[in-house]
Amino acid sequence: MLPMTSRSRALLHARAAVLSLAFAAGFASAASAANILINPGFGNRIYAEAAYYGSEFTSAPHPINVPSGQTLQAFSNGPVGYAQSSLTYSLSDSGFTFDFTHTPARGDAIWMCDEFGCFPQEQWAEGSAAYTVVDLVFIPLTTVQYSLSGFLDVVGTSFLSSTAQLVVQICDNTGGVICGYYPELFFSNQASTSTPNESFVLGAHGGDYIDDLSGSLTGTLYAFRTYSISIYALFGTGDYVSPYDYPSATGQVQLAFVPEPGTSLLVMLGLAGLALQRRRPSGL
């Protein structure tokens, strides 16, 4: 074996430093997202529902896992028009996102003709509604900070009777605790029945019929404890929706997970720093 020269030592030190940094970067990348497990032993559900003359809904396939996501659409037909609910969800180690659109039935106009000519005959839609429902029980495998945000915006109801509601709840269910019997990490219930073009924001007060708010939009979810998130969003209209009304509601609820820095990551970063600080051998 040939003796190691000072230049060879320098190359090995440089290589070790690069490998240390690469390993630390890979560890940091792996630690940049939490590990979230959906608990299969509970009644997890994600579905979009439309209710007009009857109720129709489309559910996420079971079992619900992380990662997963897709778009669910439900339609309910009536004598005039149809109600529609659309929900796009994404579940990952970095968070859960739910985007939804609710479109109640609207009227139609049919052209009628007689000996005097043709004219539109308006047909008014009766009351209908659209829903988004989410119930998920999950376990973080690492301690994470959570951040919750969301909204529901209604348009096209300036001259219509309508109902809008957004309920979001996060609970610690460890030990079989049932939400509602103990303080939730977060709870918001906003509902309005007489405010045109209503708008709700999570964490703010709103709703002319119900306005309940408690808990925090941010906090800590501890490793191996059992938590749940529940979402109920509703938008519906009363009778007499004309062909010239365009009522709809759009909303989003997002629960983000931010892992806490691990001690292993700090150790690897420290080793990488020490490797970079080594002095170059003399004689180069």
matplotlib code that plots the C-alpha trace (Angstrom):
import matplotlib.pyplot as plt

x = [0.0, 1.4, 1.9, -0.7, 0.6, -0.5, -2.5, -4.2, -5.2, -6.6, -8.7, -10.0, -10.9, -12.7, -14.5, -15.5, -16.8, -18.9, -20.3, -21.1, -23.0, -24.8, -25.9, -27.0, -28.9, -30.6, -31.5, -32.9, -34.9, -36.4, -37.1, -38.8, -42.1, -43.9, -44.9, -48.7, -50.7, -54.4, -55.9, -57.9, -59.8, -62.1, -64.9, -62.8, -64.8, -64.4, -67.3, -69.2, -73.0, -75.7, -79.3, -82.2, -85.0, -83.1, -79.5, -76.5, -72.9, -69.5, -67.0, -63.2, -62.2, -61.2, -58.9, -57.9, -54.1, -51.3, -50.4, -53.6, -55.9, -58.5, -61.6, -65.0, -68.2, -71.8, -74.9, -78.6, -81.2, -84.6, -87.6, -85.5, -81.8, -79.5, -77.4, -73.6, -70.9, -67.2, -64.4, -60.7, -58.6, -54.9, -53.4, -49.6, -47.1, -46.8, -50.6, -54.2, -55.9, -59.6, -60.9, -64.7, -67.3, -71.1, -73.6, -77.3, -79.8, -80.8, -83.8, -84.1, -85.9, -87.7, -88.7, -92.4, -94.0, -97.6, -99.4, -98.1, -94.5, -91.9, -91.1, -89.1, -91.0, -89.1, -88.9, -87.8, -85.7, -86.8, -84.5, -81.4, -78.0, -74.5, -72.2, -68.6, -68.0, -64.7, -63.9, -60.3, -58.5, -54.7, -51.5, -48.3, -45.3, -43.1, -44.0, -45.2, -46.5, -49.8, -51.2, -54.9, -56.5, -59.7, -62.6, -66.0, -67.2, -70.7, -71.8, -75.0, -77.4, -78.2, -81.9, -82.1, -82.8, -79.8, -78.0, -74.2, -72.3, -68.7, -67.7, -64.1, -62.9, -59.5, -59.5, -57.0, -58.8, -56.0, -57.5, -60.8, -61.7, -64.9, -64.8, -67.2, -66.8, -63.3, -61.9, -61.0, -57.7, -59.8, -63.5, -65.3, -69.0, -70.2, -73.6, -75.8, -79.4, -80.1, -76.8, -76.4, -73.1, -71.7, -68.0, -66.5, -62.8, -61.4, -60.2, -62.5, -66.0, -68.8, -72.3, -75.7, -77.2, -74.3, -70.9, -68.8, -65.1, -62.5, -59.0, -56.1, -55.2, -51.7, -50.3, -48.4, -49.4, -47.4, -45.9, -48.0, -51.1, -54.4, -56.0, -59.0, -60.1, -63.7, -65.1, -68.7, -69.4, -72.9, -74.5, -78.1, -80.8, -84.5, -87.2, -87.6, -84.1, -84.5, -82.6, -80.8, -79.5, -76.0, -75.6, -72.5, -70.0, -66.3, -64.1, -60.9, -59.6, -55.9, -54.1, -50.3, -47.7, -44.3, -41.9, -39.8, -36.1, -34.7, -31.6, -30.2, -30.4, -28.6, -25.9, -25.4, -25.2, -22.6, -20.5, -20.7, -19.6, -16.6, -15.6, -15.6, -13.6, -10.7, -7.5, -6.0, -2.7, 0.5, 2.6, -0.2]
y = [0.0, 3.4, 5.9, 8.6, 12.0, 15.3, 15.9, 12.6, 13.4, 16.7, 15.0, 12.5, 15.3, 17.2, 14.0, 13.4, 16.9, 16.5, 13.2, 14.6, 17.5, 15.2, 12.9, 15.8, 17.3, 14.0, 13.7, 17.2, 16.4, 13.3, 15.3, 18.2, 16.3, 14.6, 10.9, 10.8, 7.6, 7.5, 5.3, 2.5, 1.5, 4.5, 5.7, 7.8, 9.4, 12.1, 12.8, 15.3, 15.4, 17.1, 17.2, 18.2, 15.7, 13.0, 13.0, 11.8, 11.5, 10.4, 9.1, 8.7, 5.0, 3.1, 2.6, 6.3, 6.6, 9.1, 10.1, 10.1, 12.6, 13.0, 15.0, 13.8, 15.1, 14.5, 15.6, 15.5, 16.2, 17.7, 18.9, 21.9, 21.9, 20.0, 20.6, 19.9, 19.4, 19.1, 18.3, 18.0, 16.7, 16.0, 14.1, 14.1, 14.1, 17.9, 18.5, 17.9, 20.2, 20.3, 22.5, 22.5, 24.1, 24.0, 24.9, 24.6, 24.1, 27.1, 27.8, 27.4, 29.1, 27.1, 28.7, 28.3, 29.1, 29.8, 31.6, 34.9, 34.0, 32.5, 33.6, 32.2, 30.6, 30.7, 27.7, 28.3, 25.8, 24.7, 24.6, 22.5, 22.2, 20.9, 19.6, 18.6, 16.2, 15.1, 12.9, 11.7, 10.1, 10.3, 9.7, 11.7, 9.5, 12.6, 15.6, 18.4, 22.0, 22.4, 25.4, 25.6, 27.9, 28.1, 30.0, 29.8, 32.5, 32.7, 34.6, 35.2, 35.4, 39.1, 38.4, 34.8, 33.2, 30.9, 29.1, 28.8, 27.0, 26.0, 23.8, 22.8, 20.8, 19.4, 17.1, 15.0, 11.6, 9.8, 7.2, 7.2, 10.7, 11.9, 15.4, 17.7, 16.2, 17.7, 21.0, 20.8, 22.0, 24.1, 24.5, 26.9, 26.8, 29.7, 29.7, 32.3, 32.2, 35.8, 37.4, 37.7, 36.7, 35.6, 35.0, 33.0, 32.9, 30.3, 32.0, 35.0, 35.5, 35.3, 34.1, 35.7, 32.4, 30.6, 32.0, 29.7, 29.9, 28.4, 27.0, 28.0, 27.9, 26.8, 24.4, 21.1, 17.6, 15.1, 11.9, 8.7, 10.5, 10.2, 13.2, 13.9, 16.6, 17.1, 19.4, 20.2, 22.7, 23.5, 25.9, 25.8, 28.0, 28.4, 28.1, 30.3, 30.3, 31.9, 31.2, 34.5, 33.6, 32.1, 31.1, 29.2, 28.8, 28.0, 27.1, 25.6, 24.0, 23.3, 21.7, 22.0, 20.0, 21.4, 18.9, 20.0, 19.8, 16.4, 15.9, 13.5, 16.3, 18.7, 16.1, 15.5, 19.2, 19.6, 16.8, 18.4, 21.7, 20.1, 18.4, 21.7, 23.4, 21.0, 22.8, 21.9, 19.9, 22.0, 21.7, 22.1]
z = [0.0, -1.0, 1.8, 2.2, 1.0, 2.5, -0.7, -0.4, 3.2, 2.1, -0.6, 2.0, 4.4, 1.6, 0.6, 4.2, 4.6, 1.4, 2.5, 5.9, 4.3, 1.9, 4.7, 6.8, 3.9, 3.2, 6.9, 6.8, 3.7, 5.4, 8.5, 6.6, 6.7, 9.6, 9.5, 9.8, 10.2, 9.5, 12.3, 10.5, 13.6, 13.4, 11.1, 8.8, 6.0, 3.3, 1.1, -1.1, -0.9, -2.9, -1.8, -4.0, -4.7, -2.8, -1.6, -3.5, -2.2, -3.4, -0.8, -0.8, -1.2, 1.9, 3.5, 3.6, 3.8, 3.7, 1.0, -1.0, -2.7, -5.5, -6.5, -5.4, -7.1, -6.3, -8.2, -7.2, -9.9, -9.5, -11.6, -12.5, -12.5, -10.2, -7.1, -7.2, -4.6, -5.5, -3.1, -3.9, -1.0, -0.5, 2.4, 2.9, 5.7, 5.4, 5.9, 4.9, 2.4, 1.4, -1.4, -2.0, -4.2, -3.4, -6.2, -5.4, -8.1, -10.2, -12.4, -16.2, -19.0, -21.7, -25.0, -25.7, -29.0, -30.1, -32.9, -31.6, -31.5, -29.1, -25.6, -22.6, -19.8, -16.6, -14.4, -10.8, -8.9, -5.4, -2.4, -2.5, -0.8, -1.1, 1.7, 2.5, 5.3, 6.7, 9.8, 10.1, 13.1, 12.8, 14.7, 14.2, 14.5, 15.4, 17.4, 15.1, 15.2, 13.5, 11.7, 10.7, 8.2, 6.2, 4.8, 3.1, 0.6, -0.7, -3.9, -5.8, -2.9, -2.8, -3.5, -2.3, 1.0, 1.9, 4.6, 5.0, 7.7, 8.3, 11.3, 12.0, 15.0, 16.1, 19.1, 21.1, 21.2, 23.1, 25.5, 23.7, 24.6, 22.7, 21.2, 23.0, 26.4, 26.9, 25.6, 21.9, 20.6, 18.2, 17.5, 15.2, 14.2, 12.0, 10.5, 8.8, 7.6, 6.6, 5.5, 1.7, 0.2, 3.6, 4.2, 7.0, 8.1, 10.5, 13.7, 13.3, 14.6, 12.1, 11.5, 12.2, 13.6, 15.2, 16.2, 18.4, 18.6, 21.0, 21.0, 18.8, 15.1, 16.0, 18.6, 19.2, 18.2, 20.2, 18.8, 19.1, 20.5, 18.7, 17.1, 14.9, 12.5, 11.6, 8.9, 8.0, 5.3, 4.0, 1.5, 0.5, -1.0, -0.3, -2.9, -6.0, -7.5, -10.9, -14.1, -13.5, -10.1, -9.7, -6.1, -5.1, -2.3, -2.3, 0.6, 1.9, 5.1, 5.5, 8.4, 8.0, 10.0, 10.8, 12.5, 15.4, 14.8, 15.9, 18.0, 15.3, 12.8, 15.0, 15.6, 11.9, 11.2, 13.9, 12.5, 9.0, 10.5, 12.2, 9.0, 7.1, 9.8, 9.7, 8.7, 5.4, 5.8, 5.5, 2.4, -0.1]

ax = plt.figure().add_subplot(projection="3d")
ax.plot(x, y, z, "-o")
ax.set_aspect("equal")
plt.show()
